[in-house]
Amino acid sequence: MKSLFLALLFSASLFAASLYTLDNVHSLNLYFSSDANFLTKEKKEELKSMLTKKLEKAGFVFGETDADIFVVKVSALEIEDSLALHLEVGLGEEVITKRKGNIETFSYTYLESKFIEGFDPYEDTREALNILVDAFINAHKDDNEE
Amino acid sequence: MKIFITLLMTFSLIFAAEIDEFAAEVNYLRDYKTAIQAAKEQNKMVMLVVVGDYCPWCKKFERKTLKSSEVMAQADENFVGLVIDKYKDKGNYPKAFFSPLIPAVFFIDPTSEKSLLDTVAYMKKDDFLENMDDALSLFEQKGK
């Protein structure tokens, strides 16, 4: 029983980790982009508000200058009678590359996505974005704990 | 002559592969035979880290775990650290350590050149420190 508990604990801690490094990410600017018809202006605002509140609750700060860009993208594609949804959550920032001349560029330093079928497009989007943002928060927590 | 050596060192640092830079930072060796010899002389285990330059989990393991001060101190005191690139260093280390998954760490007894303990995948600092302790206990038991 003890080994089962330890195995579960270990898998849970591994699950939280992401291959990206999110040390010292603190201030964010939300960039929300969507070409999906089912997302009206009001629905978009609703989602943006939900995500901002969730991230603020996790300790992130919004509205500071030169903050990292928290990118949320929702794309929808109709395939016969179904609606395929592609949801992306990423962190974009200016980085210095190792290329000749140490070129600076905008880069995604975190990116996770989900590809799902939307039966109830708005609710499914809301749920999937919640999962993706939770994964980001957990990965951030995992990288920043002492 | 001094200027020439300084220039040479600067250039070799500029053109050094990331794995060489990492090895220099954490004080690990890059040659298997040299590491085995050093471990025998110092009566320590070899801590062989297998990575790949294409592997983001390896980079994270290097950055977050192996470069942490606690792991570096433990490695420095009780192990001879060795880091190899799984593919680029192929042929320069025994096939037994050609791990299917990376990052992988083998704690090797230098006399038998067999692994007493190995770990695969990214590990957080505290978990990895526990593994280092386990490896040390196994090595001590073997010596008795």
Interface residues (C-beta under 8 A of the other chain):
Chain A: F10 S13 L14 A17 L19 Y20 T21 D142 D143
Chain B: P56 W57 K60 R63 K64 A121 Y122 K124 D127
